[in-house]
């Protein structure tokens, strides 16, 4: 009887420790993403984008057109915007 109670308390304590650790990791990831976003703005890295036309070109195997579109959108490549 006492053994079951002790085991239950240990299980609850372990779950609590796991929960706290997961929350700490989530906060660390949020802070890291915030810092990375600020650094990327300072050095001029473009924001990630979601372009369905680009995804369609890639899915269709039109790699050259996809690269051209990507460079046009992100202002990367030989000629800068």
Secondary structure as UniProt FT lines:
FT   HELIX           2..43
FT   HELIX           52..59
FT   TURN            60..61
FT   HELIX           63..74
//
